[in-house]
Amino acid sequence: ITLTVGDPSGSPTDHVIDLSGGTSHSLNDIRNAINSANAGVKANLVTASDGKQYLTLTSVDSGVAGTFSLATTMSTSGGQPSLATLTPYTTASDALIKVDGINVKSSANEFSGVV
């Protein structure tokens, strides 16, 4: 698994997450490997009301600086979807407000010293 983390218009960093040591990995294994990499992305497992488990990924940083993407060559197994089928729930962006017609941006979702 490769996680690319950081503002895409800047210099994002690639983090390779090694899942060697077997051909089959549980969601728990993948979550632990991502979290152990300290790549700026937090992985969690969520169990839905139907009992299915889902892997969620959240950036540690807010705003555009928290942009990340995942690339993998892992294939499906036992009818389970591969990590290659992940789709973003939300896209990283900075907070934007207008003050007297002037755009003001904040990567921290907080504004100070604007007025």
Phi, psi and omega in degrees: 000136173240123174258125175256120189236133175126169181303119182298338179273354178257235180234079179296155184248135175270134176237118179270125180254114186273121175245036180288171179100021178158167181259348182234132181228135178281165175300325177298317178299315182294315177303312182297320180294318179295314181293326179291337182286343182048049185267004182093010178231131179258129178254138177224159172251133178239131176257119181283169182298338178274003178090352179285143177260143180232141175268123177247143179237132181225136178289145175286328181265149177266168177071193182300329178299340180270010179296137173212156174223158182235134175232140180208158174249010180294138181256171180287156181211131176060032179081002180274144178291151178273166177295341179293346181266007179296141176231145181290140174277318175223157178256136179297135177204158175276153175289143182224128174230163174247132176237115183052040177081004181253127178289133176232130184246148175215131178279345184262004182061022175227146179236130176218149179071019182276321183246000000 
